[in-house]
Amino acid sequence: MDQTLAAAQMIATARRAGAPLDVLPPDLVPADEASGYQIQRAVHDLMLPQTGSLVGYKIGCTSPVMQQYLGIPHPCCGGVFARGVHDSGASLRSGDYVRVGVECEIAVRMARSLSPGEGPFTAESMMEAIEAYYPAIEIVDDRYIRWEAMGAPTLVADDFFAAGCVLGTAVPRSKAPDLLTVKGRALINGEEAGHGTGADVLGHPHNALAWLANHLADEGKGLHAGQIVLTGSLVKTVWLKAGDKVKMELDGLGTVFAEFRS
């Protein structure tokens, strides 16, 4: 068995069991993020029976607060899968996660597919490829004995904390506010736990989307019509306890709710 598949099987086995992952054996640790993304693709294939199909992507480390928190100075991405996408008002079991957290995000739905050959992509060129925006809760899962010890390549291999999302009502691109000035707030049980603006996401959420399109193009892949992309958190991750009620408010885009019951 090659090392990529062996590493993917260890990660997938831990995820299926809901067990915290320890550092990989030295011979299976990805040497760099490119190797981490190769393992990530193998993990996706192994997890399909549990997760359903790939329906989009999450982008992490797009804001200064998250880059500082994770100690990673550039974006990283992971997959979003059919069974992890929920509508606002979802009641989810906190026990279905190792250590569940939430982030306040602006999500987009793609209007058309982007082929790798259309690149390089820019924030400006991404605009016409967007159909709609959503206020979103990204669900993240700290699936590790100690995430600080894992290293960015291994975190990438395991979808960079991705565990799904909760989406509010779609806002057509033609009716959306200026994303630069959108203010987002994370409320846990009615108390503010963080706030930020669209400008915190790589200067503009479209910059994050362009980064993702270029990253996929480098791998010979493209974004597809209908896919959902979580562009990055406006706030530092908020880790939850059982019973917490989560509300994200994004000015001009609306609100989104979820409960993480015991």
ABEGO torsion letter per residue (X at the ends): XBAAAAAAAAAAAAAAAGBBBBBBBAAABBABAAAAAAAAAAAAAAAAAAAEBBAEBBBBGABAAAAAAAGBABBBBBBBBAAABBBBGBBBBAAABABBBBBBBBBBBBABBBBAAAOBBBAAAAAAABABBBBBBBBBBBABABAAAAEAAAAAAAGGGBAEBBBBBBBBAAABBBAAABBBBBBBGGBBAEBBBAAABGGBAAAAAAAAAAAAAAAGBBBBBGBBBBAEBABBBBBBBBGBBBBBBBBGAEBBBBBBBX
